[in-house]
Structures are given as C-alpha cells and as structure tokens.
Amino acid sequence: MPEYPEIACRTAEMNRLLVGKVIQAVEATQPKCLNLPPDRFTSSLSGSRFEKFFQRGKWIEGQTNRGWLLLNMGMGGELLLTDRRHLPEKYRLIVDFTDGSCLAINFWWFGYAHFAGLDALDQHVLTAKLGQNALELTEPEFTALILSQKGRLKAFMLDQTRIAGIGNAYIHDILFLAKLHPQRMISSLTEEEIRNLFAGMQKGLRTSMDKGGAFYESGLDGKKGGFLMEDILVGYREGQPCPICQTPITKIKTGGTSSFICPSCQPVI
C-alpha cells in the first residue's frame, strides 16, 4: 500500500509533469471506484486544466480550474503518464489530454477516483476528516497533539484523523528508531521519548522519500522506487538480527495488525 513517501513522490511528479495539461476526455472502466455516475464524473473533468497537485495523507488532490480530481491508490496501483499507443495491460481510469498524452490509472484493490467541485473540497468526507500531514507537523504541534491523546502508541500513529500518511509499512521502523514499543500507553511517554518519536517519524519517512519511495511502487515514468528491502530496519524482518543489538526481530500481534520489533531495543515497560 502506498503511504506518505510514495504519495509525496507521486504528487511532486504530477506537479512537474501534469500542471497545465488540459483534459480532453476521461474513460472509466471501473465505475465502482468513482463517487459519481460515470457520465457525470467524466463530464465534470472534461475540458478542465490541471493547476496544482497536493498531498493529503494517502490521497492526491489534483486541482483543476473546474474542480478537484481526488485519487487514493488503495492497496496499491500505478499512475503512468503515457499515450494511447502504449497503454499498460491493466487500467481502471484513463485521463486523456489535448496534447495526445494520457494518464493511465490502475488500482490493485480498494482505490478511489473522486470528483469534488471547486468550493466543495471540505465536503468530501474521506479527505475532510484527515489530520495534518505527518511531515508538515512541527515538533511543538506533534507534541501538543500526542499529549492530548489516550490509548496505545501504534494505534494513535496509524489514526489518519490524527496524523495523515503513516501506515503499516513504515510504522515499524518509525517506532524502532524511537526505541518505543507499539503497545506503549501514550500517557507513559516522557518528553524525551516524544522528541525521539518525532525524530523517528521524520527519518523513517524522509529516508524513503529521498529514494523515490518503496521498490514495489512505480512513478509516472514507470520506474520503481529506490527504497529497497535492505533499507528497512526491522519491518517484515522476523528472525533477522536487530541492526543495533543483534537480538532477533520478533513479530507480535498489536490489535488487528502485526508489528515487528526488537524486544531488547523496544521493551514493553
């Protein structure tokens, strides 16, 4: 599933490659991913010009002069800038541009392509409820936010209404970098631990962003991201040695998800 690093990279690419392009037509082959009937969705976007793209957690918000194209890649997929002669084998949506190029969009699972009017973005339920982007939070803002919460640490960090963009792919290394157990109660955190958590969030996400995102996601040019399995510290490395103390990494159940931790570096307390 694409998370903050991948969505940030795709948003930057779209600002570089798609701004100024005029939409000639839209073809939707999977209507269930839309929030409007296909004819209304396509007519709402046809003839509009992309002006700017924004990241909102795991969503891409594309502003046109007539409204917003809102994309959520769900469990993964591809955004490929190509033309009609070189379409990928699978796609769910094609946005044709007047210059002959097109954006082919494929969702593997649970993806969304929604439209919102220019003045109706705050009425789009799925994005309006999102918290602030993880890497846009300042340390004082993050500290104030976490001190206002209760419950367990991992559940808070994955709550998109609190912090937008972090999912189960990056949370393992974020908590490892902070030396915090995912089941720690927020009320037990010290000021130093909160500082370490903020730093872990920054490093855990920016390291992947600097490499173009995860290796299993591709950019608009079709090239895979450069953040590889060997760049992951503890996530999905059950039984392998901790990079700090060599203790075997353990997989544990944390609510409805699994977590990967070093039991020595991340004690339950």
C-alpha positions, 0 to 999 in steps of 0.5 A: 500500500502506498503511504506518505513517501510514495504519495509525496513522490507521486504528487511532486511528479504530477506537479512537474509533469501534469500542471497545465495539461488540459483534459480532453476526455476521461474513460472509466472502466471501473465505475465502482471506484468513482463517487459519481455516475460515470457520465457525470464524473467524466463530464465534470473533468472534461475540458478542465486544466490541471493547476496544482497537485497536493498531498493529503495523507494517502490521497492526491488532490489534483486541482483543476480550474473546474474542480478537484480530481481526488485519487487514493491508490488503495492497496496499491496501483500505478499512475503512468503518464503515457499515450494511447499507443502504449497503454499498460495491460491493466487500467481502471481510469484513463485521463486523456489530454489535448496534447495526445498524452494520457494518464493511465490509472490502475488500482490493485484493490480498494482505490478511489477516483473522486470528483469534488467541485471547486468550493466543495473540497471540505465536503468530501468526507474521506479527505475532510476528516484527515489530520495534518500531514505527518511531515508538515507537523512541527515538533511543538504541534506533534507534541501538543497533539500526542499529549492530548491523546489516550490509548496505545502508541501504534494505534494513535500513529496509524489514526489518519484523523490524527496524523495523515500518511503513516501506515503499516509499512513504515510504522515499524521502523518509525517506532524502532528508531524511537526505541518505543514499543507499539503497545506503549500507553501514550500517557507513559511517554516522557518528553524525551521519548516524544522528541525521539518519536518525532525524530523517528517519524521524520527519518523513517519517512524522509529516508524513503522519500529521498529514494523515490519511495518503496521498490514495489511502487512505480512513478509516472515514468514507470520506474520503481522506487529506490527504497529497497528491502535492505533499507528497512530496519526491522519491518517484515524482518522476523528472525533477522538480527536487530541492526543495533543489538543483534537480538532477533526481530520478533513479530507480535500481534498489536490489535488487528495488525502485526508489528515487528520489533526488537524486544531488547531495543523496544521493551514493553515497560 
